[in-house]
Amino acid sequence: MRLIGVFSLYINDHPVLQEDENMNFSFELALLEAVTAGNNEAVEFLLQLETVNIDHTNEEGKTALMLAYERGHEDIVHSLLSAGANANIQDNKGWTALMIARERRQEYMYIVHSLQSAGANVDVKSTREWTGVHIMRGNKKPDLAAVKQIFDSSDDHYLTIGAGLKVKTADLIEMQGRASTKLHLVFQRWFEADRDVNWDTLIKLCDDNPDKLGKAKSNLLKYTGHPMAHSNRADALHANTSLQVRNSSSHICFITNEEGKDICSSLDEIERNFTTLMIRIITAFANCVAEKPDSLSTIKLWLKNSCYITDHISIVAKIDDAPTVEKIFDNIRPLYDSIDCNLIMDMCKLIPEEQELANELGAHHKDAEKFYYSTPIKQLKIDLENLYEPYLGNGLEEMPMMIIKLQNRWSEIKMKGLKRLIGKMLPLDSKQSILRYIEIIPGSVTIYYYALDVTADSLIEYTGGKLQFMHLIGIFSLYINDHPVLQEDENMNFTFELALLEAVTAGNNEAVEFLLQLETVNIDHTNEEGKTALMLACERGHEDIVHSLLSAGANVDVRSTRELTGVHIMRGNLAESHETGTKQESKKIDPKELLESAAAGKDKSKSDDQKPPVVNEFFPKLEDLESEEKMIKKYSTHLTKEEQQEFIEEVNVILVTATSIEYRAVMGATAPTGGDGKYIKVITKDGSTNFILGKYGRCNVAVIMTEQGPDNTQKVLTSVLDDVKAEYVIAIGICYGAKESKTEELGDKTKLANIIVAKSIVNTEHQRSEEKRNVLPDTYHCGEKLLNLFKHEKVFNFKDKSVKVHVGVLASEFTLHRNEEEKQKILKQVPQALGGEMEANGINRVAVAKKDKFQWIVIKSIVDWGNEDKDKTWQPFGAVSCARFVLKCLKDQPDEGDPLKKTIK
């Protein structure tokens, strides 16, 4: 406001801006001040007034255009030139905008294109008889010897160079001889043809092929006297440390040793092969678009909806504007490299007629995967700057840089571990190439990583919440640009085994699982007391960590110095808690059964009727569900109109799960919506949660996981209903049974895995908060249409087991029970309840808030009795059988089509 002449602003009686009136104000001076401040919004506003003299000069004779070039404001330069700024005006020293730009060492191609198109005269002389040409000594016409020397490191890319210079190269492919000889012939033909033989052409060639000619561009700019586009920021950031960072012109420097020779040659071979394949792939796509012009839109649409660029908004915008296939491949270049080329493999499915080419890429990928999974960081021999340096000059200065220092043992970790580490440090699901944006400095492993599509502030905030995790896995220093997030002394005694023990002691399962995934840690390593990580987890009651360790193969039979195993430790803890009168709720779990079962193998003490059937085939793992092969992610705000109609508007049922066990069971019964076999995960408009689109029988559904409790359920369901206007909500999962021998209503006993279809829900929350009063609990009735769909089955047969189905009342709690006494204290007010759960109250709250615009019901399977004798072994079967029961009822309706089809309003 101040720059355009507003000196006072009130909103009602609130003063927003108050300054003295400037009696010397003029729009010309305002324009110069706005340019100096770098405020392009103000500049463009002033230019639109059409009264300002755009070529007005200050006391030094400088115009707004000169000031913009002097300060490197390219957006303002563009605005001024578009508005007709005169590029040939000279200041008091005789300098023009072109001279200033070159003196300030801005990018040469941009200067030439912008100023010459605006009519700049490169022959105008300054007071020292310098012209624009003199100011950059590299502007002389190139000679063949110099060009060969500059491009010597890029001889493998002779075909790309030849194509860019528009010279014949077809005969060179079959010609015997070294690549350097072929490159020499390419340049010789260029000079002989005398076709645009100048430095501008070579710079443009490098700019058009940043992934292949980055090193050449670096040499070219040095030779012509032009500065590197990316300065060595590391020196400035870490002047206070002893770390000697080499110049950023060497983009990747890996720790070296003699064993790396074969590895490096393998990587060179991988890169060469990939480069050849990419030339053929891009050519194939270009030919496809030439034959079918509409296919360009198809390629764009596929990319924008793929999981690879969901979190890379900047790339999505560039794809929209890309006029050619070649430009599209330039735009997505940050997302793949010669090793991580899944994106290109999936893209090749868009041109099925090129199956042979796709097969060759698949074979390449297998070779690259072997390298990726077998190569430790320390074995990579020498720097890969010829492969990945191009991105130093491609906008890295605008990307936030993470400087991560790792304990020295990290040098043994494979490259896949490095990728997992980077993924843990980012607040988004980044598909960005790791190798292309990373430097690794010798010594203690120091990583420089440039993060795409994320701000420095968000990185600082995100990593600031992971300090314990970082410390536990071996990060002792982290900077985001020049901001210190974590600073500790290097621990020369660090090992991954000691790190695992410390992570277990701290109860940090994220760190535990990360360390186990590195596959180098000895999971049964013991501390000075002879205790393993499993023993420590049992000792502290960390259920999630116990599960993680057992899943990773921890040995339950290892004994401590006191001859105790994990089972002994847990038994001791349980006995101690009973002796001291400590309530069981002080512990999160009772893993006694879990450990004893693991120690003894299959539990032969139980009859077959007491053991749940195995349901692994219906119970997918989370990592499989969430893999790129199974699921793509979209933002609700980025869905096209067609996608909105095809996916969101067709959904009429929301399936509510609370735990990962319930979610896995429901997803195991849910089919993907599209023909590509992938589920679609949609991030809600407010960004707070997500839902999975799928087909549940004949119904179009959205599957959500809320976490336990009414508050979480209310929050997640409210967010999803803002996106999905569903008329029905079905909660599917597991619950506790009120009593093993039940009321006259049933006529027999309830058993584990029995299914309860709720006809109503009793809210026990008021009873808990007003225990001294006899409070009549609230009762909420489930939807009539939904109840009619599910109430007719008495027995459900699944996996050779007959599961009884009961229709009745469920109690809805706001916390878990830990013992029988606590459970009965609540249920004595609702003796009719068959069992209890924790999400229905939250669903009802949303229904009330939405003025009953949807019907809802809760259907859950009994997996324990809500006391200290919890047995988790029934949870998978209970969740799966419940999900399959709901699926059967929806499928068994007499009419064809969706039984819960949206009503026409």
N, C-alpha and C positions, 0 to 999 in steps of 0.2 A: 504493500500500500504506500509506504513512504516513498519508494522509488518512482511511482507514477504520479505523485503529487497529492496524495491524501495525507493530511496532517492531523485529522481528528475523526474519531469514529465512536459513536455510542450505540449500543443496543438497548433500547428502552433507557433506563437510567444507569446502565453499566458502561463505564468507559473502557473501550478496547484499545484505543490509540489516542494519545494526547501529546502533541508537539507544538512548538511555536511555528507560526506561518513563516515560510521562507520567501522574503520579498524578491530574492534574486532567482527564484525558480524559473527554469525554462525547460521545454521538452528536450532540447538538444543536450543540455547538461545532464538531464535525467537519464537520457539514453547512454551517455558516456559512463555515468555512475552505475547504471544497471549492468553494462558490459563488464566493468571493472569488478563488480560483485559476483559476476557469473550467473546472474538471474535471468535465464532465457524467457521465463514467463513474463517478466516485466518488459524485456526487450521486445518480444512479439506484440505485447499489448500496445506499447508506444508506437511501434511501426504501423499498427493498424489504425492509429488515429489520423494518419496521412497528412499531418501538419508538421511533423518533425523533419528537419534537414539531416538526412542520414549521413552526410559527409562532413558534418560540422567537426571542427578540430579543437583540441585542447591547447593549452599554452605551449606544448612541445610540438604542435602541428600534427598530432596523431588523431586519426579518425577512429570511430567505433570499431571498424574492421581491423585496423592495426592493433588496437587494444585486445580484441578477441583472439587474434593470432598470437600475440605476445603472451597471453595467459593460457593458450591451448584449449579455448572453449569451442570445440568443433560444432556443437549444436547452435551456438550463437553465430559462428561464421556462416553456417548454412542459412540461418534466418536472414542475416544481413545481405548475403549475396542474392538470396531469393528476392529481397526487397529492392535490389538495384544498387547496392553499395559500389562505389567506384574503387576498383582494385589498383589503379595506377597513380593515385594521389601520393605525393611525397611529403614526408614530414620535414621539420626544420633542418635535419641532417641529410635530406635527400633520399631517405629510405622509403621503399614502397612496402605494401603488405606482404608481397612475395619475398622480398629480402628479409623482412622480420621473421617470417615463418621459417625460412631456411636457417637463419641465424639461431633461432630458438630450437631448431632441430625437431620439428614436427615431422610426421610421416610424409615422405616425399611424394608418393603417388597421390595422396589426398590433396596436397598443395597444388600439384600440377593440374589435376582434374578440376578442382574447385576454382582456382584463380584463372587458369587459362580459359576455362569455359565462360568465365565472367569477363574475359577480354583483357587479362593482365598482360602487360608488355614486359617480357623478360629482359629486354635490352635497355630499359630505363636505367640511367647511371646515378649512383649516389654521389655525395660530395667528394668521396674518395675514388671516384671513377670505377666503382664496382657495379656490376649488373647482377641480376638474379642468377645468371649462369655461373658467374665467378664465385658466388658465395658457397656453392657446393662443388668442391673440386671433382667429385665423382660424376659430374654431369657431362664429362667428355665422352665421346663415342667409344664404346668398348672395343678391345682388340681380342683376337681369338685366344692368344696365350693366356691372357688374364681371365677370360671367361672359363677356359678349361680348368685353370687352377681353382677358381671359385667353386665350381661345381664338381670338383674331383671326388668329394665324399658322397656324391649322389649318383654315381655312375649306374647303379642298379635301376635307376628310374629313367633310363634313357628314352623309353617309350613315352612316358608321361611328358618329358621335356620336349621330345619331338612333336608330339601332338599339340602342345601349347605353342610351339614356335611355327606350327603349320608346315612342317617339312616331312618328306617321305620317310617312313620307318618300317614298312611292311617287310622289306627285304632283309632288314637287320635281325628279325626274329630267328630266321633259319640260318643266318650267317654264323660260322664258327669264329671263336675268338672271345677275348675278354670284354666285359661290359664297358670298361674304360675306353677301349678302341671304338666301340659302337657309339658311345657318347661323343667322342671326338668327331666322328662322321656326322652326327646330328648337328653339332655346332658349325662344322665346316660347311654343310649344306645351307644352314641358315645365313651365314655370312655371304656365301656365293649367291644366294637368292636375293640378298640385300632387302629382306622383308622386315621393316621395323627394327633394324639393328640398333638398339639403344638400351640404355640402362632401365628406362621405364618399362620396356617390354619384359625384361628379366625380372624386375621387381614384381610386376603383375603376375608373371608365371609362378613365382614363389608364393605370392599371396593366394593364388587360386589352388595351390597344392600344399597347404601348410603341413600336412601329415608326412609328406615325402621330401619336401625341399626346405625344411626349416633350417638345417645346418647351412645349406647353400645361401639362404637369405642372410643368415648371420655373417657369413664370409663376405657376401656382396655389400652389405651395409658398412662393414668395417673397411672394405677396400675403397668404397666411394666416399668415406668420411662421414657417413651417416651413423647416428647412435643406435644402439640396440633398443628395441621397443620395450624391453623389460629389464629394468635395472636390478642390481643386486640388492634387493631389499633386506636380505638376511643380515648383511653387515650392519645396516642401520638399526635393525630390530634388536640385535644382540651384541652391541658394542660393549656391553657390560659383562659379557661372558668370555670364557677362554676358547669357546668353540670357533674354530677357523673354518668358515664356510667358503667353499670355492665359488667362483663366479657362476651366476645363474645360467650362463650360456651353456654349461654342461648340465643338462636338465636332470639326468638320473646318474648317480654314481653309487654303485653297489660295492659292498665290502669285497675285497679281492683275496684270492689265494691261488696257488698253482693248480688246484683241483678244478678250477673253474673253466679251463680251456675247452674241454668237450662240451660243457654246458653252454658256453657262449657261442660256440659254433652251431650248436643245436638251435639256439634262439635266433641266430642269424638266418639259419635255414628256414625256420618257421616264419620269420618276417618276410623273407624273399618270396616264399611260396604264397603267403597271404597277399602280398602286394600284387603278384601276378593274378591271383584269383579275383581280387577286388576290381582290377581293370576289366576283367571279363564279365564280372557281375554287373558293374555299373553300365558297361556297354550293352549287356542283355536287357537291363531295365530301360535304357534309353531307346533301344530298338522296339521294345514293347510299347512304349509311350508313342513312338513315331507311328506305329501301326494302329494303335488304339489310343487316341488322345485323351479319352475319358479315363483311361487307367491312371493318369497322373492324380486325379482326384481320389481314386480308390486307394492309391499308395498313401496319400496324405491322411485319409480317413483312418486307414489301418494303423498308421504310426501314432496318430493322436489318441487312439483308443487302446493302444498296446500298453502292457505293464511297464515297458522300458522307459517311457517318458512321462508317466503320470505325475511324478514329483518334479519334473523339469519344465517349468512353465516357460522359461526363456526359449527353449528349443521348440516348444509347441508353437509359439508366436512366429518363429522363423520359418517353420514348415508351412504355415499358412501362406506366407508371402513368397515362398520359393517358386520361381517360374519354370524350373527344369528339374529333371531327376538328378542331374549332377549337383545342383545346388542343394537338393534335399540330402544327398549323401554328405556334402560338406557340413550341413547343419547338424547331422546326427553323429558326426565324427567323434565328439567327446564320449560317446556311449559304447564304443567298441574298440578293440585293438586286436592284434594278431593272436592273442591267447583267449581273450574274453569276447567271442564273436557270436554269441547266442542270438543277438538282435539280427545280424545279417542272415544267419541260418533260418530264422523264422520268416524273414522278409522274402527269402527265396521261394517260399511256398506260394507267393503271389504270382510266380511265373512257372507253373507246373511243367511247361514245355521245356524248361531248362533243367530237367531232373538230373542229367549227367553232371552238370555244373554243381548242383546242390549236393550230389554224392561226393564230389571231390572236396567240397567245403567241409562236409561231414567227416571225411577221412582226415583232413587237416585239423579239424577240431579235436579229434581223438589224440593226435600227436601232441597238440598244444596242451590238452588236459593232462597228459602224462608229465609233461614238463612242469605244469602248474602245480600238480600234487606231489611231485617228487623233489623239487628244487628248494633247498633252504636259502635264505637270504644271503648267507655268507659265501655261498658257492658261485654266485653270479660274478663273473670275472671282471669285466671292465664296464666303463660307462656306456649307456645306451643312447647317448645324445643324438646320434644320427637317426635313431628311430623315433624319439619322442620330443626332442628339443623344439620342434615347430611351435608348440603351444606356448613357449616363452614369449613369442611375439604375437600371440593371438588372444589378448584380453585378460591374461592372468593377473595383470596389475589391478583389475577390477574385482577379482575374486578373493574372498577371505582366505588367508593361509593359516593352516594349523602347523605348529612346530611341536612335535611329540618326541620326547626323549624316553627311550625304553632301557630297562636293565639289560646288561650285555648278553644274558642268556637268550634274549630274543633273536640273536643272530642265527640260532639253530632252527628257528621256526620256519616251516614251509610257507610258500607264497600265499596259499589259501588262508593260513592263519593271519597273515598281514591284511588280507582283504576283509576277514571277519572283524579285525580290530578297527579298520577304517569305518566299516558299517556301524559299529557300536558307538562311534564318536559323532555320528550325523543324526540330526533330528528328523530326517526324512528317508524314504525308501529310495536311495540313490542307485541308479544303474550306471553311474559314471565309471568310465575306465579308470582303473587304479594306476596302472603303469604309466599312463600318459600324463599324469598330474602329480608325480611323486618324485622326490629326491631322497636318497638314503645316504647319510654321511658316515664315513668310517669312525671307528671307536665304539663307544656305547651307541647303540642304534638310535639315530636321530632321523626322524621322518619329517619332510616338508610336503604337505599335501594341500592342494588348492581345491576348494569345495565349490561345486557348481550349484547355482540356484538356491543358495542359502546366504543369509547376511551374517556379518561378523557378530552383530549383537545377538542374533538367535543362537549362533554357535556358542557364544560366551554363556548365555543363559542355560542352554541345554547341557553343556559339559560341566557347568558349575554345579549341576545337580547330580553329577556322577563322580564326585571326588573320591569317595570310598572305593567305588568300583575301579577307578583308574589306579589308585594306590595298590590295591590288592593284586591286580594283574601285571604290575611291573612298570607302569608309567610313573616317572618321578618328576617330569616337567612337561607342562603344556602351555603354549602361548597361542592365542588367536591374534594374528597380526602382531602388534606390540603389547597386547594385553596379557598379563600373566594370570592364568587360571589356576595352575598348580605349580608349586616350586618346592622340591624336596632335594635332599642330598642323595646321590646315587648310592645304592646298597650293593656293595661288592660281594655280599654273601647271598644275594638273591638267587633262589631256585624256584621252579614252578611247583615243586613238592611242598616247600615251606609256604609258598603263596596259597596253595590249596588248603592247607591246614588253617592258615590265618583267615581265609575267606569263610570256611566252615565255622570257625569260632565266632566270627563277626555276624554269622547268619545271613550272608549275602549270596543268595542262590544264583543271581545273575553272574557274579564273578566265578562261582563254582562251575556253572555250566559252560561258561566261556573257556575256563582253563581246561576242562575235560575235553572240549572240542579241539583243542590244540593237538591232542593225541600224542603228546610227548611226556606227559606227567605220569609218574608212578602213583596210581590211585591208592595203593596200600602202604605208602611211605608212613613211617611212624615218627612221633615226636620223642622227646627225651623220656617220657613216661611209657613209651611203647604203644601209644594210642594212634589209631588210624583216623583218617577223616571221617569214616563211618561211625567210629566210636564217639568222636566228638559231636557229631550230628545227633546221635541217639542221646548222648548225655545232656544235650541242650534242647531236645524235643523239636528239632527243625525237620518237620515232615517233608517239606518240599525238597530239602537237601538230601534227606535219606533216600527218597525216590530217585533223585538224580544220580546219586552215587551207586545205588543198586542197579539202576538201568545201565550204568557205564561199566558194570562188572566188578564192583567192590567186593572183596572177600569177607564174608561174615564170620569166618572161622579164625581169622587172625587174632592172636591173644596179646594182651598188653603185658607189661612187666609184672602185673599182679594176677596174670593168668585169666583176665576177663575178656570176653568177646562182646560184640555189640549187643547181643541178646542178653547177656548177663547184666550189662550196664543198664539197659532199659528196665529189666525186671527189678533191679535195685532201686531205680528211680520210682517205679510204681509203688513198691513196698514202702519206700520212704514217704511218699505223698500220703499214703493211707495212715501210716503211723503218726504222722504229725498233724493229721486232720486237714491237710491242705486240700482245697477244692480242686477237682480235676480241671476246672475251667482255666486254672492258672497255666496249664499246658495246652498247646495247640492240638496235640495229637496223642494217641496211644499207638505207637508203631510196633508193639509187641508181636502182634499177629503177622505183620509184614515181615519182620526180621526172622521169626521162627519159621515162617513158610519158606523164606529164602534159604535159611540154613538147612532145612530138612528136605528141600526139593518139593515134590508133590506131597500134599498133605494126605497121608493114607488113613488118618484117624477119622476122617469124615466119610459118611456114606455118600454115594452119588447124588442122592436126593438133597443132601445138605450143601452140595457144591454147585456153583452156577455153571451153566454151559459156557464154553469159550465162544466169544463173538468177535474175534479179531477181524474177520472178513467184513463185518458190518460197522467197524469202529475205527475209521481212518485216523492216522496220527496227524497232529496239528501241522507238523513240518511238511507232510505230504499235501494236506489241504491248501496250505498257504504258499506252496511252491509256484514258480512262474509257469510251470507246465499245467497247473490245475486252476490258477486263479489270476484274473487281471483286475486292476484297481482303477476306478474312475472317481472323479469328483462330481457331486450332484450339480454343482454350479457350472460344470463344463460339458454337461450332456447336451447333445444336439436335440432339436425338436423331434427328429425321427427316433432317436434313442429314448427320449422321454416317453414317447407314445408306445414304442415297442416294449420297453422294459418296465418303467416305473408305473405308468398308468394302468398296466394290466395286473399289477399286484393287488390282491384283495385280502390276503391273509398274512399276518405277521406271526411267526413262530418264535416264542420267547424261550431262551435258555439262560441259565444263570452261571453254570460252571463249565469248564472245558470238557468235562465228561459228558454233560448233557449236549453241548454244542457238537462234539464229535459224533454222538449217536444220531442226532437230527441230520447233520450234514451227510452222514453215511446213507441216509434214506432220501436225500435230496439230489435231484438230477440237475445238471447245468441247464441254463436257459437257451444258450446259443448252440449252433451247429458245430462249433469248434471244440466242444467238449470242455470248455472252461467256465468256471463260476465267475460272476462279476461282483466284486466288492465295491460298494458305493460309499464314499465319504459324505456324510450329511452336510447340508447347507451351512450349518453353524460350526462344522468341523469338529464337533465334540465326540462323535462316535461313527459307526459304520454299520451297514447291513449287507447280507449276501443275497443276491437274487437267484432264484432257482425254481424248479418244478417239483412239487410234492404231490406225487400222483398226478391228478389232472388240475391241481390248483397252482396258480402263480403265487409264489410266496416270497417274503423277505425274512431271512433268518437273522436273529440278533442274539448276542451274548451280553448280559447286563452286569454280571457279577452278583453275588448273593446280597439279599436284603431289599426291603421295599424302596428305600431312598434311591439306590442305584438303578433299580428297575424303573422307577418313575422318571428319572432323569433321561435314561437312554430311550425309553419308549416314547417319551414326549418329543425328543429330537427327531426320531425316525418318523413319527406321524406327521411332522411338519413337511416331510418329503413324500411320504407314501400315504395316500388317503385310503387306507384299508378299512374294511367294514367288520373284520373279524380278527381277534387276537387269541392265539392258543398257546398256553404255557405248557411245555413238555419237559419232563425230567424225573428227578428222584426226590423222595421224601422219607420221613421216618414214620413208622407205624405206632399207633397209640398203645396197642396191646397185642400180644401174640394170640391170646384167646379173647375173642371180641364179643360184641353184644348180640341180643336176640335178633337185631336187624339182619345180621349176617347168617345166623344159624350154624356157623362153623368158625373155625379159626382163620385168621389172616396169616399169611406166610410171607417170607421174603420174596420179592419180585411180584407180589400181587399188585394189580393196577387199580388206582382210585380215580374214578371220574367224578369230579366235584360238581354237585348240584348247587352247592353254596359254600361260601367261605366265612369263617368266624374270625373276626379280628381280635386277637388277644392282647394287643398293645396296651389298651386302656387298663386291663387287669394288671399288667406288669407295673404300670406307672402309678396305680392307686390300689396297692395290695391290701391296705387296711379296710377298704370299703368293698362291699359286695356290688360290683359294677356289672350290669347286664351287658354282655359283649355285643358289638355290632355284627350283623349278619348281612352279607352281600350275595345276591343270587346270580348265578352264572347265566349266560345267554340261552334263551329257550331253543332257538334253532340249532345252536351248537350242541346242547345237551341231547336233543333228539337224534343227532347224528351218531353219538357215541354211547348212549345208554342201553342199547339193546343187546350188546355182547355180554355173556356171562363168563365165558372161558375163551382165552386166546392161546392158540397153540403156536409155539415158536421154538425152533431148535430142539424138537422132540420133548419139549417141556410144556405142560399145561399150566397156564397162568390164569388165575381167577381175576375177574374184573368186578369191582364193587362200585356202586354209585352211592354217594353220600356226602358227608360234610368233612371239610379239611380245615384245620386251624392254621391261621397264618401268623407267623411270629416275626419279630424283628431282630432276633439273635439266635444262635445255636444253643441247644441244650447240651450239658456235659455230664449229667447224671440223672438217674431215675427219679430221685426226690424232686429235683427242680422241674422236671417234665410234668410229674403228676400234680405239682402245686399249681401249674397253669391249667392243665386239662381237667381238673376237677370241676371247673366252671363250665366246661363244654364236653360233658361225657359222651355226647353223640359223635364227636370227632373221630374219624377213622385214622387220622394221622395229622402231620403238620409239615409246613414248608415256610418259605420266607419271601416269596415274590408277589403273591396275589394282592396284598394290600397296596403295593405300588401300582399294579395294573388298575385296580379300582380307582385310585386317586386320579389317574390319567383319564379314566372313563368319565368320572364326575367333572373334571376340568373341561373335557371335550363335550360335555352335555350329552353323554351316552350316544355318541355318533358311531360307536362300534360295540359289538357284542364280544364277550370274552369268556373263556373257560380255562380251568386248570386240570391237567391230567398227568398224574405222576405215579411212579412205581416205588413200593416200599423196599428200602435197601438196608435199613437198620431200625433199632427201636428207640433212638433218640436218647441214649444214655451212655454210661461209661464203657459199655460193651460193644461199641461200634465195630463193625466188621466191613471194611471197605471192599472186600472181594466181590460183593454183589453189585457194586455200583455200575460197572460196565454193562453187565447183562440187564440190570433193571432199566438203565437209560435206553439201551438199544431196543429192548422189548417194548417199552412204552412208545418210543418213536415209531416202531413198526406197527404197533396197534393203531395209532392215529392214522398212519398211512393206509392200513387195510380198510379202516372205516370210511375214509375219504374215497377210496377206490371202489368200494362195494355198493355204491349208490346205484339205483336202477336206471336213472336217466344218464344219457351220454353227456360228456362235457364236464365242466367244472361244477361240483355240487355247491360251491360257495361263490358262484359267479356274481359280479357286481350287479346290484339292482339299478335299473334305469330310472333316473330322477329327472 
